[in-house]
């Protein structure tokens, strides 16, 4: 039986989703933050159904890391990720190129008691004030399972190039840094999950970095609340390029299904790029059998666990 959810909308700032006495997540779309941190909407805090925190906010090593958010570190010389920019031969340097993803409004906020679906319009604006990308974003919180201790977050973005000329969408790896293909939808976990276990559909361990597989699971132990947690990321789909995993368990926990890990995506004027992924938040340490059983059950129930609802190709 699907669990019931409640929604708390602090208009102009954020929406929270609750199950029982626990607020399992908050989508913050209107917070003020320094330009160096690339202002953008984010999901934080994210908690399991038992209340265990599974997201980090402004950690001292990377102030621009905020829970689960859409990022892009190299966009035709602009940085929509935040912080320093990687320059080959020099390293990371601060540049006046840090853009923002502006919340323009919601087309829909649908809540039926068991699911919440948001359709949002955003504009990616450079630090110089130029509009380069128009984004339509879908967020869906669903499949709340109190017995199994899990729920799912679907994220989907359709990016349209409104710059008027090509956009080169890349990563530090496409600019010369090995194994730094982080970009796209990025999850940063709290300190207590450092050193956690990484399991992928086609293997295990941090060596999954830069490889492609249908899913990747990260497990670790909680602070504050007894027990362990699992973050299951389902790669889903991209309409251009190939999804490869960015994953670390040291010096911090992070997962991203990167659409531009090894190769840049060139998006022509007026062209669109679609991304769709799923993140499952669960109490307990899931092994391969439990992950595969969950995904098989979702598929059998008519729910494609490959990113959920998207925008098509």
N, C-alpha and C positions, 0 to 999 in steps of 0.2 A: 504494500500500500504506500502510495506517495505521501510524504509528509507535507503538512501545511506550512506556508510561509506568510510572513507579514512584511510590509514595506513601509519604511519611514523616509519621506521625501523632505529634505531641507532645501526648499526651493532656492535655486541659484547657487547651490553649493554641492549637494551630494544626495545619493539615494542609498539607504541601508536595507538589507534583507535579513530578517530574523526567522529563526526556527525555535519555537519554545522561548526560553529565556536567553538564548544566545544570538547575538547579531553575527551571522556567519560571514558577511562581507559588507563593505561600503564602497560604492563607486563615486569617487570624488571628481567632479567635473568643473568646479568653479573656484578652486582654491588659489590664492595668490602665492607665488614663489619666485625666487630670484631667476633672472634671465639665464644665468649660467647653468641652471638646472633644467633648461628646456621645458618651460611650463606646458603641461599637458594633463589630460585626465588619467586617472589611475585607480586600480582596485587595491585598497588597503583600509583597515585591516581585513585580512582573510583568515577565517578560523574554521576548524573542523566543527562537526555537530556537537562535540563534547566541549568546545570552547578553546581548543589548542590553537595558538597563533602560528600561522604558516607563511607569513609575509613580513618583509622588512621595510622600514621607512626611513629614508635619509641616513643610511649607515655612514659612519665616519669616513670610510674609505672611498665611498662613491655617493655623494649627497644627492645625486640625480636618480639613484635607484629608488623606486617607489612601488613596492608590491608587484602587481602584474600590470604592465602597460605596453602600448605599442611604441616602438622606438625605431629610429633609423639613423645610423651614425655617419654615413657618408652619402650625401645627396647633392651631386654636382658642386662639391666644395662647401656645402652647408651641412651643419650638424643638428639633426633633430633628435638626438639622443641625450645630449647634455654633457657638461664637463669639457675636458681637454679633447682635442682632435689629434688623431694619429697622423703624423707626417713621416713618410718613409725616409730613413737616414737620420732623422732627428729624434723621433719618439713622440710622446704626447705633449702637446703645447696648447696653451690657452689662445684662442683666436676669437675675433669678433664675428663669429659665424653661427652662433647658437640660436636656432629658431624655436618656434612654439607650435603646438597643435591647439588651435582655438576652438572651444565649444561654441557652436552657433545656435544650437537648439535641438530639441527632440521632435521628431516626426510622430513618434508613438511611444507610450509607456503603457504596456498591457500587463495586467496582473489578475490572474484568475483564482488565486488562493494556493495553487501548487507550483506555478511558474511565474517568473517575471521576465518580460522581453522589452528591451529598449532599442529604438532605432534613432540614431543620433547623427547630426550633421556637424562636420568639423572642417576647418581650413588650416593648412600648414602654412605658416607665415615666417619668412626669414627674419633674421635680426634687423635687416634693413627695411622691413615692412612690406616685402613683396609676397603676394599670394602665389604659391607654387603648386599646391595639391589640394583638391577638394575631396574630402573623405565622407563616405556613408558608412557608419559603424553599427553593427548589431551585437548586442549582448543578451544572452539568455541564461538565466539561472533556473535549473530544473532537476528532475530525477532525484529529489530529496528522499533518501532511504534511511529512516531512523534505525531500522533493524540491521542493515548492512553498514551503517555509520558513514555514508558517503553522499555527495551531491556533485553536480556537474555545472561547469561554467563554459558556455560556448561563446567564442569571439569570432567575429567576421568583419572584415574591412574591404571596402571597394575604394581604391585610390585612383583618382582621375587627375592627369597632368593638365593643369591650367596655366602653366608658366608661359606657354607660347613657343617653346622650343624643347628639345630633348632633355629628359632628366636621367642622370646616371645614378642608379641606386646601388650602393655598394656597402662594404664593411671594412674594418681594419685589415682583414686578410686580403681582400681584393686590392688593398693599397700597400701590401708588402709585409704585414705582420702575420706570422704563422699562428694557426689555431685561435684566431680572434674574430671569427665570422659572426659575432653577435649583431643581431638586428632583427626587426620584426617584433612579435609579441614575446615579451621577456618577463620571466618570473624570477624575483630575487627573494630567497628565503632568509629567515632569521638566523642569528649566530649559532643557536643551539643545534641547527641542522647541518652545520659544517662537518665534513667527514662522513656524511650519510652514504647509504648504499645506492648505487645506480644500476638499474636493470633496463635493458632495451629489448625490443622484439627480436633483434638479431644478435644479441650478445649481452654483455654486462660490463660495468665499470666505466670510469671516466674516459676510457679509450673510445667510447661511442662519440667523442668529440669529432665533428666534421663528417660523420657518417649519416646515412639515411636509413630510417626504419619506420615502421608504422606507428610505434609508440615508444615512450620512455617513461620509466617510473623512478621516483626518488623517495627513499624512506629514511627516517631518522627519528631520534628521541626528543621528547618534549622537555622544555623547562616548564615549571609551574604546575602543569597538569601531568599526572602519571601517564605513561604509555608512549606509543610511537604513532607516527603519521605517515601517510603516503600522498605524494602529489603525482598523479598520472597525467602525462601530457600526450595527447593523441595528435599526430602530425597534421592530419587533415589534408588540406589542398592549397595549391597556389596556381594561378592561371599563367604564371611565367616563371621560368627558372626551376630549380629543384630545392626542396626542403631538406636541409641538413641540420643535425642537432648541434647547438651550442650547449654544453653541459659542463658544470664544474661542481665538485664537492669540497674543493680547497683552492684558495683561501676563503671562499664563501660559496654558499649553495645557489645555483642558478640553472635555469633551463630556458632555452628559446628554440623553437622550430624556425631556423633562419632561412629566409628565401634568397639570400644573397651571400652565402658563406664563402664560396670559392670564386664565383663569377658575378660580375655586375649585371644588373638588369637595366637595359636602356628602354625607357618609356617615352614614346614619341608624344608630341603635342596632341592633346585630346584623348590619348590612349588610356586604358584602364588596367589596373592590376588588382586581382582579388585574392584574399587570404581567408582561410577558415580553419579554426583549430578548436580543440576541446581540452579543458583542464578539469580533472576529477580530483576532488579534495576528500580524503578519507582518514578516519581513525584507524590505527593499526598498521602494521608493516605487511604490505601485500607482496606475496611472491608471484612467480610467473603464473602458476595455476589460477590464483585469485584474479590477477589482471585479465588473463585470457577468458576466464569464466564471466567476468563482468562485461567485457567487450562482446562476447558471444551473446549474452543476455540482452544487451542493448540492441544488437543487430536483430535478434529474433523478435524483439518487441517492436520492430519497425523504425527504430531510432538509429540512424547511422552514426556510430561513434567515431566518425572521422572528421569532426569539426562541426557537426550539427548543421543548422540552417546557414546557408551562405547566399551568395548573390549569383552563383553560376559562373561560367567561364567568360 
